[in-house]
Amino acid sequence: MSVSKSFSIKELERFSGIKAHTLRAWEKRYGLFDPERMGNNVRAYTLEHVMQLLSLSLLVEYGHQISKISGMEAGELGVRVAALKSDEARQKNIIARLIVTMFTSETEEFEAALDSAIVLWGTGPTVHRVIMPFLEKVHILSYTDTSTEAHFVVTAIRKKLILAIEKAKTPPPDSQSALLFLPEGEHYDLLLLYLSYVLKSKGLKVLYLGTNISVDNLLRAVLTKAPDYVYSYMADKSSFPVAQYAAILGEHLPLSGLHVAYADEAHIDNAKRPANVKYLQYAEI
């Protein structure tokens, strides 16, 4: 495997859950990683470093002492990781596989890892315990990464989310309904699909209006369907004219309000929050 991409210590911290100051201490005490030094003495890590750290961090989490495993070769680390049998440990190991195969662009291996999780735990648990934690670690939920590897990951996970939606139990005809949309100019529907799955699983009829929906089109849908709830997703506060869409709902569907999910709280501008808008971290829905 040869991947030229380099990673910052902050990315290693995010991928592994090990704080940057701990990583620096491991480097100094155990001679780990030996990263290249860039301008301003900034550390640059390789994908091999990422792989090593993901194995080490998982083993440390489940009781191994870093002093005893820091000198192990990759093969021996892999044997130790494979010996972890709890569902939680195995799920975290699959997340690690997803991170590595994302950056090697090994599409088939990436999908195979997802499929193995679905076989072991089913579609729903895989969505909650593997897919969403992975997306958080690689910062795809807020769509700050527009690289080629991010695109193939999004494509693969969209398929799994659509499968999860199809497999979720269909609510009774008299169930409450939720209309889901993204505002005009927004096309990134990964989290909107996740919301569709969650809401359908909770017994709501999901009316998936789709992406790039203008205020006029939302109005027509609201007048036609009269949903009990309206949901959207905010990836970037600057590109979501919340007030315009909230005004339509306030006038024509005052009891429903607008529920706006987010992955990054920094995108929420509380100073400009209309009264009928409720912001929710996606995991709270």
C-alpha positions in Angstrom: 0.0 0.0 0.0 1.4 3.4 -1.0 -0.6 6.5 -0.2 1.2 9.9 -0.4 -1.5 11.7 1.7 -0.2 13.0 5.0 -2.2 13.6 8.2 -1.9 16.1 11.0 -1.7 15.2 14.7 -5.2 16.7 15.1 -6.5 14.2 12.5 -4.8 11.3 14.3 -6.4 12.6 17.5 -9.8 12.6 15.8 -9.5 9.2 14.2 -8.2 7.4 17.3 -9.6 9.3 20.3 -6.1 9.7 21.7 -5.3 13.3 22.7 -2.5 15.0 20.8 -0.4 15.5 24.0 -0.6 11.8 24.7 0.5 11.0 21.1 3.5 13.3 21.5 4.3 11.6 24.8 4.1 8.1 23.1 6.4 9.4 20.3 9.0 10.6 22.8 8.8 7.7 25.3 8.3 4.7 23.0 9.8 6.0 19.7 6.5 5.6 17.9 5.7 7.0 14.4 8.7 9.2 13.8 6.7 11.7 11.7 8.2 14.0 9.1 8.6 17.6 10.2 7.2 20.2 7.9 7.3 24.0 8.1 7.0 25.4 11.6 8.0 22.0 13.0 4.5 20.6 12.2 4.3 16.8 12.3 3.1 15.0 9.1 2.0 11.4 9.6 1.5 8.7 6.9 -1.4 6.3 6.5 0.8 3.6 7.9 1.1 5.7 11.1 -2.7 6.0 11.1 -3.1 2.2 10.8 -0.6 1.6 13.6 -2.3 4.1 15.9 -5.8 2.8 15.3 -4.6 -0.7 16.3 -2.7 0.6 19.4 -5.6 2.8 20.5 -8.1 0.0 20.3 -5.9 -2.4 22.3 -5.2 0.2 24.9 -8.9 0.9 25.3 -9.4 -2.8 26.0 -6.8 -3.2 28.6 -3.4 -3.6 26.9 -0.5 -1.5 28.2 1.0 0.8 25.6 4.5 0.1 27.0 4.0 -3.6 26.1 2.5 -3.3 22.6 4.3 -0.2 21.3 7.1 -2.2 19.7 4.9 -4.8 18.1 4.9 -5.3 14.3 1.7 -4.7 12.3 1.0 -8.4 12.0 1.1 -9.0 15.7 -1.0 -6.0 16.4 -3.6 -7.3 13.9 -3.7 -10.7 15.7 -4.3 -8.9 19.1 -7.0 -6.8 17.6 -8.7 -9.8 16.0 -8.8 -11.5 19.4 -11.1 -8.7 20.8 -14.5 -10.4 20.6 -17.0 -7.9 22.2 -19.4 -6.3 19.7 -18.2 -2.8 20.7 -14.6 -3.7 20.0 -15.4 -5.3 16.7 -17.5 -2.4 15.6 -14.6 0.0 16.4 -12.3 -2.2 14.4 -14.6 -2.0 11.4 -14.6 1.8 11.8 -10.8 1.7 11.7 -11.0 -0.4 8.5 -13.3 2.1 6.9 -10.9 5.0 7.7 -8.0 3.2 6.2 -9.8 2.0 3.1 -11.3 5.4 2.6 -7.8 6.9 2.1 -6.5 4.0 0.0 -9.6 4.4 -2.2 -10.1 0.6 -2.0 -13.8 0.8 -2.8 -14.5 -2.9 -2.7 -12.8 -3.4 0.6 -14.7 -0.4 2.1 -18.0 -1.9 1.0 -17.0 -5.3 2.2 -16.3 -3.9 5.7 -19.8 -2.3 5.7 -21.4 -5.6 4.5 -19.6 -7.6 7.2 -21.1 -5.2 9.8 -24.6 -5.6 8.4 -24.2 -9.4 8.5 -23.0 -9.4 12.1 -25.4 -6.8 13.6 -28.1 -5.9 11.0 -28.7 -2.7 9.1 -30.0 -0.6 11.9 -27.2 -1.1 14.4 -24.6 -0.8 11.6 -26.0 2.7 10.8 -25.9 3.8 14.4 -22.8 2.1 15.7 -20.5 2.0 12.6 -21.5 4.4 9.8 -22.4 7.5 11.9 -19.3 7.3 14.2 -17.1 6.8 11.1 -18.6 9.8 9.4 -18.0 11.9 12.5 -14.3 10.8 12.6 -13.6 11.7 9.0 -15.6 15.0 9.1 -18.0 14.1 6.3 -21.2 14.9 8.1 -20.6 18.6 7.7 -19.2 18.1 4.2 -16.0 19.9 4.8 -14.1 17.3 2.8 -14.7 17.4 -0.9 -11.9 15.1 -1.9 -12.1 12.1 -4.3 -12.0 9.7 -1.4 -14.8 11.5 0.3 -17.0 11.2 -2.8 -16.6 7.5 -3.1 -17.3 7.0 0.6 -20.5 9.1 0.4 -21.6 7.1 -2.6 -21.1 3.8 -0.8 -22.8 4.9 2.4 -25.7 6.5 0.6 -26.5 3.0 -0.8 -26.5 1.5 2.8 -28.7 4.3 4.1 -31.2 3.8 1.3 -31.2 0.1 2.1 -31.8 0.8 5.8 -34.7 3.0 4.9 -36.2 0.3 2.6 -35.9 -2.3 5.4 -37.4 -0.1 8.1 -40.9 -1.1 9.1 -43.6 0.8 7.1 -45.7 3.0 9.5 -49.5 2.6 9.6 -51.5 4.8 7.2 -52.8 6.9 10.1 -49.3 7.7 11.4 -48.0 11.2 11.8 -45.8 12.5 8.9 -42.5 14.2 8.5 -41.5 16.2 5.4 -37.8 16.3 4.7 -36.0 18.7 2.4 -32.8 20.6 1.8 -33.0 24.3 0.9 -32.2 25.7 -2.5 -28.6 25.3 -3.5 -28.0 22.4 -1.1 -27.4 18.9 -2.6 -25.6 17.0 0.1 -28.2 14.6 1.3 -26.3 12.1 3.4 -27.6 13.2 6.8 -31.1 13.8 5.3 -31.2 10.2 4.4 -30.1 9.3 7.9 -33.0 11.4 9.3 -35.3 9.6 6.9 -34.2 6.2 8.4 -34.5 7.4 12.0 -37.9 9.0 11.6 -39.3 6.0 9.7 -37.9 3.7 12.3 -39.8 5.7 15.0 -43.1 5.2 13.2 -43.5 8.4 11.2 -44.4 8.5 7.5 -41.5 10.1 5.7 -42.2 12.5 2.9 -38.8 12.9 1.3 -39.1 16.1 -0.8 -35.4 16.0 -1.7 -32.6 18.5 -2.2 -32.4 22.0 -3.7 -35.9 22.9 -2.7 -37.0 26.5 -3.2 -39.3 28.3 -0.8 -42.1 28.2 -3.4 -41.7 24.4 -3.8 -41.7 23.9 -0.1 -44.9 26.0 0.1 -46.6 23.8 -2.5 -45.6 20.6 -0.6 -46.7 22.0 2.7 -50.1 22.9 1.3 -50.5 19.6 -0.5 -49.3 17.2 2.3 -49.8 19.2 5.5 -47.1 17.3 7.3 -47.0 17.1 11.1 -43.3 17.8 11.2 -40.8 19.5 8.8 -37.1 18.6 8.9 -34.0 19.8 7.2 -30.2 19.7 7.7 -27.8 22.6 8.1 -24.3 21.9 6.9 -23.3 25.5 6.8 -25.3 28.4 8.4 -24.2 30.8 5.7 -25.9 28.8 2.9 -29.2 28.1 4.8 -31.7 31.0 4.7 -33.6 29.6 7.7 -35.8 32.7 8.2 -37.3 32.4 4.7 -38.3 28.8 5.1 -39.5 29.3 8.7 -41.7 32.2 7.6 -43.5 29.9 5.1 -44.2 27.3 7.8 -45.2 30.0 10.3 -47.8 31.3 8.0 -49.2 28.0 6.5 -48.3 25.3 9.0 -47.9 27.1 12.4 -48.1 23.9 14.5 -45.3 22.0 12.9 -42.4 24.4 13.0 -39.1 23.7 11.3 -36.7 21.2 12.8 -33.1 21.8 11.6 -30.6 19.0 12.3 -26.9 19.8 12.4 -23.6 17.9 13.0 -21.5 20.9 13.9 -22.9 23.3 16.5 -20.6 26.1 15.2 -23.0 26.4 12.2 -25.9 27.5 14.4 -26.4 31.2 14.7 -28.6 31.6 17.8 -28.9 35.3 17.3 -30.9 34.8 14.1 -33.1 31.9 15.3 -36.8 32.3 14.3 -39.2 31.4 17.1 -40.6 28.4 15.2 -37.2 26.8 14.4 -35.9 24.1 16.6 -32.2 23.1 16.2 -31.3 19.5 17.0 -27.9 17.7 17.0 -28.6 14.8 14.6 -28.0 12.2 17.2 -30.8 13.6 19.4 -33.5 12.9 16.8 
